[in-house]
Amino acid sequence: MKLYHFPSPNPQKVTFALNELGLDCELAPVDLAKGEHRQPDFLAINPAGRVPVLVDGALTLTESHAILAYLGDRAGRLWPTTAAGRALALQWLFYLAQHIMPAAGQVALPLRAKVSGVAADEAAVNQGRQAFAAALPLVEANLAANRWLTGDAFSLVDCAYGPILNVADRAGFSFAEFPQTGSYLERLRARPAWQQTPKLPFL
Ligand SMILES: N[C@@H](CCC(=O)N[C@@H](CS)C(=O)NCC(=O)O)C(=O)O
């Protein structure tokens, strides 16, 4: 397998998961700061010009959450084996994609500015903070009842949430009103697989 990546949150979901699963995978860096994702050779691999991209034989897969589901099935670990379990895992991944990540992207604009060179729009950052806070109560309530998002056992769903909560925190979002989520982030950061995950200096 080969993973095209950059040490930013979406690819980090996959490098975190690969470390947790102990899977062998060649890492191919794509430097977003240098615009390598807009070069023809990379656009031939992913016309959307985004990372992560996983190549496994004839399969070229984009979208971090689809890659996590594939790796979980392929490894037969950290991914539910029942229909109900898989549906629940997907429920939390769709919630992250639809309701949390757009807001986290705005919260993280001051950090993204360090890579893109485009100054962060303060109004957008504040709007993002509000939307992010509005999306967290569901996560907080789940974590009050469960150690990890899908229950007692760590899963690849947690590999998806970790880098997003981490970037929001590093961008200055306070989890004081969401203590369960704040503790969950610390549990994620304590995992050796996360500590070995490539990170931009400010992440
Ligand atoms: N929905 C995609 C988002 C991927 C994405 O936006 N990745 C960022 C890096 S964290 C990227 O490649 N950005 C390039 C750009 O903004 O031009 C996923 O979950 O994989």
The ligand as an SDF file (V2000), in Angstrom:
LIG
                    3D

 20 19  0  0  0  0  0  0  0  0999 V2000
  -12.9990   15.1790    2.6270 N   0  0  0  0  0  0  0  0  0  0  0  0
  -11.5860   14.9590    2.4210 C   0  0  0  0  0  0  0  0  0  0  0  0
  -10.8310   16.2270    2.7250 C   0  0  0  0  0  0  0  0  0  0  0  0
   -9.3580   16.1230    2.3560 C   0  0  0  0  0  0  0  0  0  0  0  0
   -8.6560   17.4760    2.4910 C   0  0  0  0  0  0  0  0  0  0  0  0
   -9.2740   18.5450    2.3310 O   0  0  0  0  0  0  0  0  0  0  0  0
   -7.3590   17.4290    2.8000 N   0  0  0  0  0  0  0  0  0  0  0  0
   -6.5950   18.6550    2.8900 C   0  0  0  0  0  0  0  0  0  0  0  0
   -5.4110   18.4430    3.8360 C   0  0  0  0  0  0  0  0  0  0  0  0
   -5.9080   18.2800    5.5220 S   0  0  0  0  0  0  0  0  0  0  0  0
   -6.0720   19.0120    1.5130 C   0  0  0  0  0  0  0  0  0  0  0  0
   -5.6380   18.1430    0.7850 O   0  0  0  0  0  0  0  0  0  0  0  0
   -6.0970   20.2920    1.1610 N   0  0  0  0  0  0  0  0  0  0  0  0
   -5.6150   20.7480   -0.1190 C   0  0  0  0  0  0  0  0  0  0  0  0
   -6.2510   22.0580   -0.4970 C   0  0  0  0  0  0  0  0  0  0  0  0
   -6.9480   22.6160    0.3280 O   0  0  0  0  0  0  0  0  0  0  0  0
   -6.0410   22.5230   -1.5950 O   0  0  0  0  0  0  0  0  0  0  0  0
  -11.1090   13.7980    3.3260 C   0  0  0  0  0  0  0  0  0  0  0  0
  -11.7640   13.5410    4.3430 O   0  0  0  0  0  0  0  0  0  0  0  0
  -10.1090   13.1480    2.9890 O   0  0  0  0  0  0  0  0  0  0  0  0
  1  2  1  0
  2  3  1  0
  2 18  1  0
  3  4  1  0
  4  5  1  0
  5  6  2  0
  5  7  1  0
  7  8  1  0
  8  9  1  0
  8 11  1  0
  9 10  1  0
 11 12  2  0
 11 13  1  0
 13 14  1  0
 14 15  1  0
 15 16  2  0
 15 17  1  0
 18 19  2  0
 18 20  1  0
M  END
$$$$
